[in-house]
Amino acid sequence: MSHVVRPLEAGDRDAVLGIVTRAGNFTADEIDVAMELVDEYLDEGEESGYLTYVLADDEATRPVRGYVCFGPAPMTEGTFDLYWIAVDPDGQGRGIGRRLLAAAEAEVRARGGRLLLIETASQAAYATTIRFYERAGYTLASRIADYYRIGDDKLVFEKRFSR
């Protein structure tokens, strides 16, 4: 089966909600924020400041397997933030996350981006996520101890692109 990475469409919203809910490591507040960004993108497109893409099956029903949301960091030149990337648990370990991240990186480069930053938590539930970023060539740029709560640090990973 082939897959396609394409911009998020209104009909994808419920699938994205299902993915972030089933992922199992996002809190209710985090899910609300993820969906706020999805809704802003659906309402305003790129004017929202977010770029949101899905990886879907390339067939008539086109089920969504994962999504990525990123955008230019305000008040910077060439810096982008990756806000969300999530893959349906049934599709994890099959390269979907890698394809979504590669698509985001390609779009960052195409838009003149020189730096992509990814923020995540240090808690044990994010160990697989951290390894995913490291395997994708991201390096730890900063760590802020006890940022989210005592014992849960904020980790910022970076990848630089030549212009």
VEXDOTI-379322 format. One line per 10 residues: number of its first residue (from 1); their letters; for each residue x, y, z of C-alpha. Coordinates in nm, 2 decimals. Layout:
BEGIN
NUM> a> X Y Z | ... .
This chain:
BEGIN
1> mshvvrplea> 0.00 0.00 0.00 | 0.13 0.34 -0.08 | 0.09 0.65 0.13 | 0.08 1.02 0.05 | 0.17 1.32 0.26 | -0.07 1.61 0.19 | -0.21 1.92 0.36 | -0.47 1.86 0.63 | -0.83 1.88 0.51 | -1.14 1.95 0.71 .
11> gdrdavlgiv> -1.25 1.58 0.68 | -0.92 1.47 0.85 | -1.00 1.65 1.18 | -1.17 1.35 1.36 | -0.89 1.12 1.25 | -0.63 1.35 1.39 | -0.82 1.38 1.72 | -0.84 1.00 1.73 | -0.46 0.97 1.67 | -0.36 1.21 1.95 .
21> tragnftade> -0.61 1.06 2.19 | -0.50 0.70 2.12 | -0.13 0.79 2.13 | -0.15 0.75 2.51 | 0.11 1.00 2.62 | -0.07 1.33 2.57 | -0.28 1.48 2.85 | -0.63 1.61 2.80 | -0.49 1.97 2.80 | -0.22 1.87 2.54 .
31> idvamelvde> -0.49 1.72 2.32 | -0.70 2.03 2.35 | -0.40 2.24 2.24 | -0.32 2.01 1.95 | -0.67 2.04 1.82 | -0.67 2.42 1.87 | -0.38 2.43 1.62 | -0.55 2.20 1.38 | -0.87 2.42 1.40 | -0.67 2.73 1.34 .
41> yldegeesgy> -0.50 2.58 1.04 | -0.84 2.46 0.90 | -0.99 2.81 0.96 | -0.70 3.03 0.84 | -0.46 2.81 0.64 | -0.10 2.93 0.65 | -0.22 3.26 0.78 | -0.26 3.08 1.11 | 0.12 3.05 1.13 | 0.09 2.67 1.12 .
51> ltyvladdea> 0.16 2.42 0.85 | -0.03 2.10 0.90 | 0.01 1.78 0.70 | -0.12 1.42 0.72 | 0.01 1.09 0.60 | -0.28 0.90 0.45 | -0.34 0.59 0.26 | -0.34 0.66 -0.11 | -0.67 0.50 -0.19 | -1.04 0.61 -0.20 .
61> trpvrgyvcf> -1.11 0.61 0.17 | -0.77 0.77 0.25 | -0.75 0.69 0.62 | -0.51 0.92 0.80 | -0.22 0.74 0.97 | -0.04 1.04 1.13 | 0.00 1.41 1.12 | 0.26 1.68 1.17 | 0.22 2.05 1.26 | 0.50 2.30 1.24 .
71> gpapmtegtf> 0.56 2.66 1.14 | 0.80 2.95 1.13 | 0.90 3.07 1.48 | 0.77 3.43 1.53 | 1.03 3.71 1.52 | 1.31 3.48 1.38 | 1.47 3.45 1.04 | 1.47 3.09 0.91 | 1.38 2.92 1.24 | 1.09 2.68 1.25 .
81> dlywiavdpd> 0.92 2.50 1.54 | 0.78 2.15 1.51 | 0.47 2.16 1.74 | 0.32 1.82 1.70 | 0.39 1.49 1.53 | 0.18 1.19 1.61 | 0.12 0.85 1.44 | -0.17 0.62 1.50 | -0.05 0.35 1.75 | -0.15 0.08 1.50 .
91> gqgrgigrrl> 0.10 0.23 1.25 | 0.39 0.30 1.48 | 0.73 0.15 1.38 | 0.64 0.14 1.01 | 0.82 0.46 0.90 | 0.52 0.69 0.91 | 0.67 0.92 1.16 | 1.00 0.93 0.96 | 0.80 1.02 0.64 | 0.61 1.30 0.82 .
101> laaaeaevra> 0.93 1.44 0.97 | 1.11 1.42 0.64 | 0.82 1.61 0.47 | 0.83 1.88 0.74 | 1.20 1.91 0.70 | 1.17 1.94 0.32 | 0.90 2.21 0.36 | 1.12 2.40 0.61 | 1.41 2.39 0.36 | 1.19 2.50 0.07 .
111> rggrllliet> 1.08 2.80 0.27 | 1.43 2.90 0.34 | 1.45 2.75 0.69 | 1.79 2.70 0.85 | 1.69 2.55 1.19 | 1.41 2.32 1.30 | 1.34 2.30 1.68 | 1.14 2.03 1.86 | 1.04 2.05 2.22 | 0.95 1.75 2.42 .
121> asqaayatti> 0.94 1.63 2.78 | 1.19 1.41 2.96 | 0.95 1.18 3.13 | 0.98 0.81 3.07 | 0.67 0.80 2.85 | 0.86 1.01 2.59 | 1.17 0.78 2.58 | 1.07 0.64 2.24 | 1.00 0.99 2.11 | 1.34 1.11 2.22 .
131> rfyeragytl> 1.51 0.81 2.05 | 1.31 0.89 1.73 | 1.44 1.25 1.72 | 1.80 1.13 1.79 | 1.78 0.87 1.51 | 1.65 1.14 1.27 | 1.97 1.34 1.33 | 1.84 1.59 1.59 | 2.07 1.69 1.87 | 1.98 1.81 2.22 .
141> asriadyyri> 2.02 2.19 2.22 | 1.89 2.26 2.57 | 1.74 2.10 2.88 | 1.55 2.30 3.14 | 1.52 2.10 3.46 | 1.18 2.07 3.62 | 1.01 2.28 3.35 | 0.68 2.09 3.32 | 0.68 1.96 3.67 | 0.93 1.84 3.93 .
151> gddklvfekr> 1.13 1.57 3.76 | 1.00 1.64 3.41 | 1.25 1.85 3.21 | 1.19 2.04 2.89 | 1.41 1.91 2.61 | 1.47 2.11 2.29 | 1.62 1.92 2.00 | 1.76 2.09 1.69 | 1.85 2.02 1.33 | 2.03 2.27 1.12 .
161> fsr> 2.00 2.30 0.74 | 2.24 2.47 0.50 | 2.10 2.75 0.30 .
